[in-house]
């Protein structure tokens, strides 16, 4: 198992343990409250026309597969372009991976200057800008460098 996989597996286990620990500490009511029929909710207001139009322009003008979803927490409306379709997490997962990695650093489980080596086995089916460096025989760097690349390198752009 590669060092990166060990670090990644460790971070995943750590994150799962945190969620499990948090869930186990939640106060459990002695007796569950009786179930009552929910009152019908008022229908959400529509999104403002200028936002609906702009989302439609962005979605239809994108040359590729894209989904857009926006929800106004304050006003309750939502709008989207192919918002009901499923998409791979890709860049969306960067945030929770970075948070988990930095939490592990804070807890002393890993250090930002820890060396990791990425190999072909670490690549996914999707585009990864770092792939060219890995395919040349592996890529050794630090956790800090990987986090920086994840946050600053745009998917689809060259390194």
N, C-alpha and C positions, 0 to 999 in steps of 0.2 A: 504494500500500500504506500502510495507516495506521501511525502510530507504534507503536501497541500490537502490531500484527501484526509489525512489524519487530523489536520487543523480544521478542515471543513466539517468532518464528522464530529469532532469534538465540539465545535461551535453549535452544530445542530443538536447534539445531545444536551449541551448546556442550555440552549434556548428551550428545548422541550422540558427539561427539568425545571426551569424557571416558571413556565406556564403551569406545569403540574403542581409545583409547590404553591404557586399563587392560588390555583383553583382549590387546593386542599385546605387553604387557610380561610377561605370564604365562609362566613357564618351561614350555617344551615338552619332554616326555621324548624322549630320543634314540630309544628303541624303545618303542612302546606296550606296556603290560603284557598278558600273555595273558589272554584272556577265559575266565572259569570260570563254571560254572553257579552261580547264586545259590541259597543255601540258602533253603528256604521260610521266610518270615517268620512269627513268631508273630502270631496275630491280635491286633489292638489290643483292649484292654479296653474295655468300654462306659463311656460317661460316667456319672457319678453320677445316680441317679434324680431327685434334686431339681433338677439342672441340666437334664436332658432335659425334665422337666415344665415348668419355667419357660420354656424356649425354645419349647415347644409353645404355652404360654399367650400369650407375646408375639407369636409368629407368627400364631396364629389370631385374636388380638384386634386386630391391626393393620388399620385400614380403608384398604387400598391394597395395592400390590404390594411385598412385602418378602422378603428373604432374610437368614438369620442363619447364621453359621458360626463355631464355636469349636473350637479345637484345644488340648489340653493338651500342651505341649512336654515337661513333666516326666513325665507319666503315659502319654502316647501315645494317649489317647482323643480322639475328635472327635464333635461333635454339630451338627445343623443343622436349620433349617426352610427348605425349598426351597433348600438350599445348593448344589445342582448346577445351578441355573438361572443364566443370564447376566444381568447388570445393567449399566447405564451407570456409568462411574466417578464422575461428578459429584463429590461432596464428597471421595471417596477420593483423587482426583487433586490436591486442594489441597496435600497434604503434599509430594509430589514436585515440584510446580510451585514452591512456596515455597522448598524446598531449592535448586532450580536457580536461582531468582531471587536468593536470598541468596548463593549461591556466585558468581554473576556480579558481584554487588556487591563481594564480598570480592576478586575478581580485578580489579576496576576496569573491568569491561566496561560496567556501568550504575551509576547512582546511585539511591538511594531517592527522591531529590527530582526525578528525571527526569519530565517531563510526558508523559503519554500521553492520546490521545483515542480513546475507544471509540465505534463507530457501529453501526448495525443489522447490518452485515456481520460484526461480532465476536460476535454472539449465536449460541447453539446452539439446537437444537430443544427443549431441556429448559428447565425453569423456572430463571430467574436473578433473584434479588431486585433486582439493579442494572438490570434491563431497563427499568423505567419511566423512569429518568433518561436512559438511552441513547436511547430512542424519542422523547424530546422534542427531538431534533435533535443528539444526540451528547453525550458526557460527557467533559470533560477533567479529569484529576486527576493524582496522582503514583503512581509504582510503590508507594511506601510505603502510600498510602491504599488502593490495590487489594489489597495483601497483608493489610492490617488488616481490610478488609471481607470478604475471603475467609475469614479465620480466625474472625472474630467474628460474621458474619451467617449465620444458620441458613437453609438452603434452605427455602423455603415460608413464611418469615416476611417481613413487610414491612420495608423499610429503616428 
